[in-house]
Amino acid sequence: MQTGRFVDLIHKKKEGRPLDEQEIQDMIRQYVAGEIPDYQMSAMLMAICFQGMNDEELTALTIAMRDSGDVADLSDISGVKVDKHSTGGVGDKTTLITGPLVAACGVPVAKMSGRGLGFTGGTLDKLESIPGFRIDLSEDEFLGAVRSAGISVIGQTGNLAPADKMLYALRDVTGTVESIPLIASSIMSKKLAAGSDKILLDVTTGSGAFIKDIEQSRELARRMVAIGKGAGRETVAMLTSMDEPLGHAIGNNLEVKEAIETLKGNGPEDLREVCLALAGMMLALGREGLSYEDGKKLAEEALDSGAAYEKFTAMVEGQGGDLSYIEDPGKFVQSACHRELAARGDGYISHMDTEGIGITAGILGAGRETKESEIDYSAGIIMRKKLGDKVQRGDVIATLHSASEEKLDRAEGYMEKCYTLSDHEPEPLKLIVDIIC
Ligand code: URA
């Protein structure tokens, strides 16, 4: 395709006619090569936003994005490798728990994770709050760590899906982020490039998810599962609730400490339930003939026997982390300033603005305000009350942790608006909302 003819393709999409595989491949190759200017690609992205893409177009787009850079080769690691990806949430520390659970049951975990995005936290930032922990292993070190410990979690290596990096940056400034086909292709291009044999998608839904509407979340899950199938990778999606923060802790080392407690069998019930479900599904994907229910039972045994905790310590040790912090979490650096947020009335906690709570954690210092900002690993929130709890005026709802009183003042004002009290007890949350395969 000549650059000059790209306008014909924009017309085609604008009129709602599907693009063919060759057209999509040429478009991505030429865009990455700098032969299609940003203004034309912006018009194409907007046309996709309005007209959507069918499953064939979407699979072709995702594969072209995957093939725009390196594709990880995990064939040196024996066994079926299963990846897990969460679409993001608040207090979502599931990778720190499900990874060791799955590895303890004999399925290798070779995972590339991301950093916090917007109001959501990122696994890499949480792991880096463990002194010494390295997320930048070389390829050989990464494969070696998986072979010896059965698990390694690192940052994205090399030149993975560069087309996604370019398109994401363009979407960010052209009002085209919120498009289900564009989100689905963005996530799946990176997952396919990361090299695992099978993929479990944790598609969060609710007030603390990027996509808050359940039907839209279901559609995102369905489209990503279809891409996985089209690309020959078995993919399952679990829709999980993000209508309140997962567990009690939000913020990097606070979440690591909660993950350690959970691996020792003392974690919050909601976090334990979601982690066992995710691990159960990863095991069912990784072990021929194992059902999801049996996978959950195996995961539960690995949790209760301490085998998963052992795997976590092996991972930390294998990546240079200081084990004394895992053995004695009291050693983690603690915030200089704390404040208790008191209930301003009586009633049941009937709604949480979970995104707002994530933003509050960011104000406290747990996230980045700009790309260059340094994270304060000890900053964050401990939720003392959960959805459905009955409170009286003055009861402590949450404890805020930060480096300064000024940040606490700002965060307190914000957090005050993030929960609603009502006279009626709300329906209990369904944590595993749906499974799509
Ligand atoms: N996460 C991604 O990787 N891409 C998107 O488009 C949205 C969330």
Residues whose N, C-alpha, C, O or C-beta is under 5 A from the ligand:
A	BS01	URA	L182 I183 S186 I187
